Amino acid sequence: MNPSEPKSLAEWRSYVAKLSEDALFEQAKAVNSLGFIQTLQDEEYSADEIHEIFLAFARALGKTGLRPPADGVYDYFKLIEEATHSA
Amino acid sequence: MPHLTDLQNRVLSTAAALTHQANFAGMDKLSYVEGEKLVQDVAAEAKVPVAQVRELLLAASTAATDAAANHLKLLNAEAENLGGSVQRPQVTDAGMSPLGLQLAQGSQELTPRPDFALQSELNAAFHKTAEDFESTRVVVTRRATPKVVAEVAEASGKLLKLFHELDGSRNDLQVKQEIIRVYQDLLADAARDRGVYLAKSTAEHPLSSYQSDATKSRLPGKAHEKGADTVGVGSAVSIDPSTGKPFVFDYHGEVLEIATLGEFVSRRHEQFELDQAADKLAQEPKAIDALRSLSPEGLKRLHGEVEHVTLFEDDKQEIARVYATRWHREAAGVLERRVVVEGPFAGVYLDDLVQELATRRGHGMALDSNMQPKSVTQRHGEPFVTTCQVQERGEKREKLAVRIPEDRSWTRVRRALRRLSELEPAVKYREGSKNTTFVFGPENYKLVRDIVGDLILNGPATSKLQSYFTELTKVEVASSDASLKDHTAHAVGGFKDKLVSKSGEAKPFELSYWQQKSLAWLSARDYKGVIALDTGMGKTLVAIGVMQELAKRTGEAKPFLYVCPPGLEGNIAVEARRFMEPNEAEALLARLTVIDYKHFAKACRTGSYEDKPFAGKEFGGVFFDEAQWIRKRTTVGGEAALKFDNSHKVVLTKSVMKDNVEDVLTLASIANNVDLNGASGKELRYTMRKFRDLYCTVVAGRTVGVKEALELTPGQFVDPKHNMHAFIKANFLWADKRTDDVRLKGFEPRLETMPMPPKMEEDYRAKTVKITKLLQGMVSLYRDKGVKETFVDEKGRTRTVLNPLAKDRRIANVMGQKLAKTIHELNDFCNTPDKIDRARDLVVKHLEASLTSRTVLFSDSPEFVVATAQRLSSAQRGEHALPPGKLHAACLAKEIRLYQDGKLVDTYKPKAYVAADGHTVPAGEWQKYVIDEIIGKNPDVLTTTMLGPVYQEGQNLQWANVGVHLDRDTWSRQNTEQREGRLWRKGQERRVTFYNVDWVFKNPSDSYDRTLDQVRGMQEKVSGDVFKEIIVVPQASLLGGEWQGVRKQKDLMLDTGVLEYAMSPDIAQAAQQGGF
């Protein structure tokens, strides 16, 4: 397992949890692009799995208490709310 | 001379002194005007009121007048002894009344004497005459004989000249005497006759105000006396010489004319000239023979009543020199013309006589830049237009007739007109006239004038044309931009001043330019007409505005009726509450009955709705929204709308014409309250049929093109569409959203062609083998208008060779029921997953450009709608994958589904819903609620696939910026534009791109080898072109532009915005993408 290249959902969660605040924001914005999502699809992640990955980012963003990055494929505000309720 | 008081002495001496100062020998030397000035000056000098000075001066001369009156009394006594009287004055050998004669003889004794009193006596009589003259009105009744009219006019003319001769010199005395004499004769002549009367009209009792009463009442048949200033109603007056007071006579018959003496003379001027010319011509038998068209035997065979008409107004019974005429219809002709039946001109057609006389007189009529008739010198042998009567479709109609000279220089014009008459049935050739005479209506004036050049028109022709164009431009003028201030939101009343936007900002509210223009236009047309504003331009607010104006400006108290497609009944309430003050909105909605088209037709049939009577007269105004639903006059809805009798019918539609020019006529007839299916619609149906036959290429009742200009003679073309443009512009107010206040960001249609894979093409060709030729024929018809080849023949005429493929009769069946099954199967065959994948590619492409991009797709197949939504939501791979977790909606007639990641996650059905703000949405509005609130407001709904026929009207989809037409099951551009208009409308803040996805052959065998998708594309383009030609272009045309005076009005200038649209077809762009 390469911590910088997570594969399973558990690895993704662990990867996100270890990101610094700046890195978290930067990567949360980057992954929320069409191209990255298509890459995940090419890697045969299912829709549910992709959803879980984004929830991981949302959970981490929620913990910072700061405003999440906007203008991506997915709405981090909604994801944070979902993550909060499912916790 | 009676003893004068001190005051009288003072006034008289002041008057004499002032007169001397002004270097006049005496007061008798003063003209009427100067005399008045003297009165004013004396009043100022002597410090005496003007009225008193006048009275004193007159009193001084009255003494002299009394002497004259006594003298006249003696004269009348003598006249009575001779058997005459005031009522029936005796006419002397000199042709004057005894009164006039004696005055004339007496005046010789009264020629200049230094005696002030005698001269004053004349002046007093003159002043009275002058006063009488100014207030005299000539009253002409139908009993007047031409002779007395002429005599009165002649005498009046003399009087006018005499007044002008007064110059303050010594000669004035004679002139004044002559004035008195002529005036007295005038009164006597009029009194003698029973058709022309002279009556007094004063400021307090103007005679014109009695004219209407004059036609109703008859005074008792005896003379009676009236006050000095008021003579009464339409009465004759004469002066009793014994008392000097006016006498009143009664009159008989209808009052034809009341005019001042000056007007009376000027009106007869032209007639006198013509009459004089006629007198001269009557002395030239050879000239008359040349004009004569009917022999004495031919005249004997005429039947019908003799009607007396004049030369000038050849169709009215004017009172002047008249000619006895009868109507004559030429053999095998439809033209009837008046022919003179008596006198030296017997056998001559009246219009021939008029033209001959006008030529001899050297005068015709033309129009100056202000549309006013002006006299012009007509050269011998110039085209001349007059009026005539024509028997047409069982009715006598007044038309214009043009006469072209016979000489060689006019040969080309004659031939061109003859050719025109062969092509345009509304221009009729008079058989046997050697191409010289043609009859036409005012609507074809421009056509004729374009061929002939400048025309000379006589009075009646000028009047007819002026009336026609005045009527035509009346509404244009009344709804010009200058009048828009009366139709702002504030002027209309009831609207909010400000609207609060989504961000909470309050912005001032105003109706847009086109909304105001619509209200002005409808107001000028008494609130009826077709408003064809583009989608999203606010037609519903126009309807609300009209209701407000009807209620507030005309006091309309009856309820209003609003008819709309099913499912859209809630729209108007939403708009009213959004834009109006709450109390105004509720008040309006309380008196509004909203009904869908299906229930409307039923209510019309049964005569009741919701237990209340249902008929046109129950409503103050009727509004038909999305009126393309009733554009066919033979459908139940169309029939009902045409029959629904109400004088304020407003038709609102974006789609004025789907595929048939007659749609235009149906919508206009609904608005104009003409039952097109009934007798009153007969004329209109005929007009439209003629228009369609002449100007359009029609296949199976569908208009496929508008013909180009007509070639009359080699190289000479004329555009015949002018009068149809006038009809369209007069009945429709059309505007495209490109010209709206709020400039939308832009609309881009694009064509996505998909070459068929080999197996698919093989199967496709197998399915279409029976209709291959048909499709090729449609390609020829729609793309090439059926023309195979164009060339110029040996005579210089442009000729075309038609493609036999385009004449395939089965083309007519393609859009009908016969081939519906085949076409449907082909559609299903073409709606494949590949097409959905291509659509998906387009969605992704736009997402890459903007992650907030949202797409709406339209299909005419419910199965394909579901398949599309499901497939778009399913997991994909590769660079064209859509992000998972997003929602994809499928909107069907009875269900709206939401798919996510290939699974159905939610379904909405027709029922009442509770909105977020707690209010209940009625079940009838479920579609709008789900689309606006559930789908529209959720940006996670990435794509929405809709069943076209259900959702192409009434929905606001401005939240989407990309559209896709998945299939073309509709044969009309109008439907396509409706769907596009859901996204591209006011409120759309982004540029909209709309795609058509067409299957094409990878390697077509020739230029006619095309798929059904492509053929449909061509048909839509034609439909768009025809729409543009018939609806758009006229909006830019200048109604009545052939009249220079009309050009001056800037409000009728060309609308460059409309022209831009007309000249930059969006469809051409689509054609360029894939090519046809």
Chai-1 contact restraints between the chains, C-beta under 6 A:
chainA,res_idxA,chainB,res_idxB,connection_type,confidence,min_distance_angstrom,max_distance_angstrom,comment,restraint_id
A,L34,B,L847,contact,1.0,0.0,6.0,A-B,restraint_1
A,L34,B,E848,contact,1.0,0.0,6.0,A-B,restraint_2
A,I37,B,P883,contact,1.0,0.0,6.0,A-B,restraint_3
A,Q38,B,E879,contact,1.0,0.0,6.0,A-B,restraint_4
A,Q38,B,A881,contact,1.0,0.0,6.0,A-B,restraint_5
A,Q41,B,R877,contact,1.0,0.0,6.0,A-B,restraint_6
A,Q41,B,A881,contact,1.0,0.0,6.0,A-B,restraint_7
A,D42,B,R877,contact,1.0,0.0,6.0,A-B,restraint_8
A,A47,B,A875,contact,1.0,0.0,6.0,A-B,restraint_9
A,A47,B,P884,contact,1.0,0.0,6.0,A-B,restraint_10
A,A47,B,G885,contact,1.0,0.0,6.0,A-B,restraint_11
A,A47,B,D901,contact,1.0,0.0,6.0,A-B,restraint_12
A,I50,B,P884,contact,1.0,0.0,6.0,A-B,restraint_13
A,H51,B,G885,contact,1.0,0.0,6.0,A-B,restraint_14
A,V73,B,L851,contact,1.0,0.0,6.0,A-B,restraint_15
A,V73,B,P883,contact,1.0,0.0,6.0,A-B,restraint_16
